C-alpha cells in the first residue's frame, strides 16, 4: 500500500473567512516539502488539518489509502502519533526536565495505566537520550526545559517528535523565532531525519533561500490556494510573483537568483542565512 499523503480538494473556513481553498496535493513517502507564502496564506491551517488539530470544512486527507480526515477516538490518536507536529513556539512543558519532555513523545504508544503512573521504561529512557545525543543536546537532559535557549528548545521538540516514531513530520515555522545559526542547526536536523529515516517532512518556511536549499519540492500558497508546486530550480521570478505578489518581486527575485544558491553551500561556521520575510 502506498504511503503517500493525499490532500483532496481540502477547504477550511472560519466563519466568513476561507483560510484554505480547494487544495489538491499528493506527497510521496520520503519527500521533503517546503511550503512558502505570506503570513495569512493558509500554510499553518493546512498543516493543522493534516495533523487533525483542525478539521477540513470540505474535502479529504488520506495517508496510505486511509482517510485520516474521518478518524476519531483511538484511530485518531494513532494518526497523531504517526504524524508528529513541531511548532514555532516549541510547546514544551517548561518546568519538566528535558528528558521527561522528550519521553512525552511516547504517550500514544503506551497504555492509559502506564501514562497515569508516569513511569517510563529503561528502554524508553535510553531511546530518549539517544535522540538527544543525535541532536547534540544530551548534556541538558536533566535541566528544566524552560531554562534552555530557543534553539535548544526546538531541538528538544524535534527529539520528542522522533520518540513518536512518526511516518510524517510536520514543522510549522520551526525556525522563524530562532537566530540564524540555530535556525541552520534545526533545519539541518530536519533534513537529516528526512534523509536517514526516509520520513516525509513538510515544513512551513519564511525564507526563500532556506526553502530552496533544503527542499526537494516547494509549494507556494497565496490567499489559501496553491499557486506554485515544483522543484527549487523551477521557483523563478514569475513563480515568486504569484506567491508573494508583484509589489515584492524585485527584491525576492534578486534574493533567489544571486543569494540563496551560494548560501546553500556555505559551512555552518560561515555567514548565516538572512530572512526575506518574517
N, C-alpha and C positions, 0 to 999 in steps of 0.2 A: 504493500500500500504506500502511495506517495505521501511524503511528509511535508508537502508544500502547504504554505499558508495562503488561503484564498479569501480575498475580500471582494464580495459580490454586491455591487450596487448599494453600498452602505451609505446611509444618510443619518445624521444626528441633528435634531432640532432642540433648542432650548427656548420654549415659548415661541415667539415670532421669529427668532434668530436661527438661521441654519449654519451650524458650525462646520459640518462635513456634508458634502452634497454629491451623492451618487458616485462614490469612489469604487473603482474596479482595479484590483492588483492581484497578481499571482507571484508569490515569493518562494523560490525553490529552497529546499533544505541546504543549509550551509552558506547562504549568501549573506554578505554584509551590506546593508542598505542604509544610506544616509538620507534623511528627509530634511529638506530645507524650505524656507519660506519666511515671510514677515511674521511678526507677532500677530496672533489672531487669525492665521491662515488655516487653522484646524489641525495642526500637527499633533499637539498633545491630546486632543479629543480622539484622534484616530488611534493612537497607541492605547489610550484608556479603554477604547471599545474592544481592541484586540485582547486585552487582559481582562475584560469584563468588569472593570471598575465603573464603566458607563455602558449602558445598553444601547444598541442601534435603534433609531426610530423606524428605519426601514432597512431592508437588505439582510445579508447573512455573512457570517465569517466561519470558515471551515479550516480545520487542520487535519491532515491525513484522512480526509474524507468525512470527518466528524464535524457536525455543525456546532461549533463551540458557542455560538451566539444564542443557542437554545438550552444550554446546560444549566442545571440547577443542583442545589444540595451538594452531596459528596462528589458528584461528577464535575461540578463547577470548581470545587476546591482542588481537585486533581488537576484541572486545567490551569488554575492559577499557580499551582506548584510547577507544572511543566512550562509555563510561560512566565518567567521571572521578570520583575519590573525594578528598574533603578531610577530613582527620582533626582531632580536637580538639588533638592534640599535634604538628601540622604535618608531621611525617615528612620534614623536610628533611635534607640532609647538612651538618652544622654547619661542617665545615672547608672546604667548597667555597664559592666566592663566589655571590652571589645570582643573577647572570646564568646561571651554569652550572646551578644548581638549577632555574631556570625552563626552560632548554634540555632538561633531562632529560624534560620532558613530551613531547618529540618522539621518544623512543626507539622506540616502537611504530610510528612512521611510516617508520623508516629500515631499511636493510639491516643484517644482522649485522656485516658487514665495517666499515661506517661507524661502528657503535656500538663495536666493538673498538678502532678507531683513535681514537675520542673526538674527532673533528673535526666541527664544525658549520659549515654554510654561512653565508655573509654574510647571505643572505635569512632564515635561521632566527634569526640573532642580531638582525637588525632587528625581526623579529616578536616576539622575547622582550623587547626594550627597549620596544617599543610596548605590550606587555602590562603591563610595569612602570609605564610612564608613565600608562596608563589607571587604575592603582591608586595613583597618586601616590607611587610609591616608587622611581622610576628612579635617584634620587641615590644609592641604596645598592647599585647594580648590582655594584660591584667589592669590596664588603665581604664577609667571611665570613658566611654565613647565621647562624651561632651567635652573632654579636655584636649581632643585632637584637633589638628588644623583641618580646614575644609578638604584639602586634597587627601589627607589621611582618612577622613571620614568617608569620602567617596570610595576609596579603596576597600574599606571595611564593608560598605554596602555591596560592592562587587563580590567580595568573598562570601557574604551572606547569600547572594543570588546563586553563586556556584554551589553552595550547600543544598540548594533545591534540586540540583542535578537537572537543570532545565533543558528543554528541547528548543526553546525560543527565548532569547534575551532581549527585552525592550529597555531602552535607555532614553528617558525624557530630558533633554538638555543636560546631559551628565557633566558637562564641562563649563557651562555658562557662568557659574559663580566662582570658578577657580582661576588662579593666576596662570599665566601661560605655561610655566614649567610643570605645574601639577596637572594642568589640562593635558599636556602631552603624555605624562605618565599614565593618566586614566585612559585616554583613547588608545594608547599603545596596549594597555592591558585588555581592553575590549577586543582589539584586533587579534591579539594573541589567543584569546579564548575562542574566537571565531575560527582561526586557522588550526589550532591544535585539537580542539574538541569537535570541530565541524558544526558548532551550534549556530543557528541562524541568529544574527544580531541586527536589530533595527533600531537606529538611534536618530533622534531629532538633533540637528546641529545648527548652531547660529553663525558659523563661519564657513564661507565657501571654500577656503583653502583647505580646511580640515576635511570637509566632505570629499573634495577631490583627491586628497592624499590617502584617505583610508577606506573609502567605499568602493565596493565592486559595482554598485548601482546607486544612482541618485534619483530620488523622487522629489520633484518640486511642487509645492502646493501654493495656491493663491485663492482666497475667498472660498475656502472649503473644497476646492476641486484640485485634481491632479492636472497640472499644466505642463509638466515635463517628467519623463521617465526614460532614463537612458544611462549610458556609461559616463564616467567623468570626462572623457575626451569629447563627448557629444554636448557637454554643457558649455555652449558658446554664448556669444553676446546676445543673440536673439532669444535663446532659452532663458537667459538671466532676466531679460526684459519681461518675459512672460511671468516669471516667478516674483520678481521684486518691483516691477513697474518701470516705465520708461524714464521717470524722473531720477532714478539712481543708476541708470545703465552705464554711464561713462565711468564712474568710479568703480563699479563692480567689474565691468569688462576688463579694465586695466588690471585689477587685482587678479582676475582669472588668468589672463594671458601672460603676465610678466612676473607675478609674485609667487603664486601658490605652487607651481610646478617646482620651482627652485627650492622652496621651503620644505617640500615633501621629502627632500633628500638630505636635509641638514641633520647632524647628530644632535642628541638630546642636550648636549652642553652648549650648543650654538644658540643664536638669537631665536627667541620663541616666536610662535605664530601670533599675528595681530588680528583681532576680530574685525570683521567687516560690519556685522550687525550684532547688537546685543539683544 
